[in-house]
Amino acid sequence: MKRIGVIVCLLLTHGVATRHAQDFRSVVEVDVTTSSGSRGVMVRPPGSGPFPAILHLHGAGETAAGEIEVLRIFAKAGYVAMDVDYRGSGPNRIDISDIYKSIDYLNESRFVRSGAIALNGFSLGGRMSLRVAASRKVVAVSAIAARTTGGSTPTVLQEVGKLTCPILLQHGTDDSVVPYEDAVLLDKSLKSLGRDVTLLSYPGSGHNNLPWGKVYGEVLSFFRTHLRG
């Protein structure tokens, strides 16, 4: 959970999460249960909306409750943000149907502008964000430290031709958990297909010590461009 605390502190310090260092009392937080039985948290701006939405997918060993500060940052930026605890199907594997049902849940919410849904994920969540985008319509994907050459069959690289939405990749060059080359390979493959993709590299950074303030500042900038319209 230390990563989340660092993200929040850096974003607030640099004025990224909000123009003023306000608290999060103005956002609305509710527990959710999708039709697959997955439970999680939704955080949204005050008011009836409808707002664009971000489905945040956490990494292995993390929980939706542990990501609440990130959801609050997204909500303060004007998005309905949600994360759910997905069921496992093996080591570092999750049931992808839980993510599909989460997208359905958001699309059916009266607070969400129908079809205006993007994905943000870290590590395992980043890989799953890319896999889901290959089969479901989403506006944009932000994938941080995501594996693309393994971890599931088919791999993200094997389905690269199905990725058509704008994609932001961020990865540390010294990542010992998910090879940096995975991001490079996906970036090259997408560019060869003429896709809208950006790879931001962080020299010397590993898997869990990325410059989180900058990383999530870039995420917010990316979604302002592709999701707010």
Helices and strands as residue ranges (DSSP letters): H 2-13, E 28-33, E 39-44, E 51-57, G 65-67, H 68-76, E 80-84, E 88-90, E 93-94, H 96-108, E 112-122, H 124-133, E 141-144, G 157-162, E 167-172, H 180-192, E 197-202, H 212-226
